Amino acid sequence: MKDNRQTQSGRRTFHRLFELGVLAKGVDGAFELFGGLLLLLLSPAAITGTIFLFVQGELKEDPTDLVANLLVRNAGTVIQTRVPASVFLIVHGVVKLALVGGLATNKLWSYPAAIVVFTGFTIYQVYQLSHQYSLFLEIVTVLDIVIVLLVVAEYRHVRLLKRRNS
């Protein structure tokens, strides 16, 4: 009896982590979609002004701030590549939100689709890391690997339950 309770408790913990990971992917997808739409719809002057608005206070406080200076220096690159970047972000965001919607509503098709798509995104991130190191991208990649593993575990559990109920 005790082993069964421990198994159920562990299963609930895994499921909560799965839900948290799916929620994080949903928030990430929404930010990507929103950011892509803003990038597409804002004028170059508005983009530059927005970047300066966000970093102005930080640069007053610390003129050598690495992140703020990178944003200011790369504003021109963002403007030059805004259409492809916005399309990339919009497609990424829509795909993530569709998969999150399927996972959140327990649609069986969404589990293998999410595993394939999230693994593909992760492989691309590893490729990016091999060309240019980024601590942020490394952390996101590790989290994405954990989310893929959680989706795999949840998919196995859902399939097992469906077999038992058939």
Beta strands, then each sheet from edge to edge (+ up, - down):
end
